[in-house]
Amino acid sequence: MRLPRAAAVVVLTAAVSLPLTGTASAVDLDCADFPNQGAAQVVLDADPADPNGLDSNGNGVACEAYGYTSVASTAGQVAVQPTGGVAAGDGSSAGQVAGGSGSPLPYVAGGLAFAAAGGAALAARRASRG
């Protein structure tokens, strides 16, 4: 009889924590969050639905009215000219932006594991009493 009650506690805890997993990865970006218009454009191009509202007039250009300050010339900052290629990877993170939301699966799995551990501890404590 104690095992079904512990299982119910685990399932209830998981059900309560499951809707909260999305809030950990929610990010709202504004034009002020980007160092320049080009960086904002990359985010807009990655998700043309524009959930962040970077393209206020819908013409496909991000943050065009935002007053980014110009950057001083960077000439002479590189002491040694780099040679060779750069490892580019396999593109598995294509379409994701820094701080963007990936798969919620790790959060769900972590929540379920945490809930299961809590349920197991509760069941063990109750079993030791009786």
Summary of the structure (lengths in Angstrom):
residues: 130
radius of gyration: 24.2
end to end distance: 12.2
largest distance: 76.5
contacts: 248
relative contact order: 0.21
helix: 47%
strand: 0%
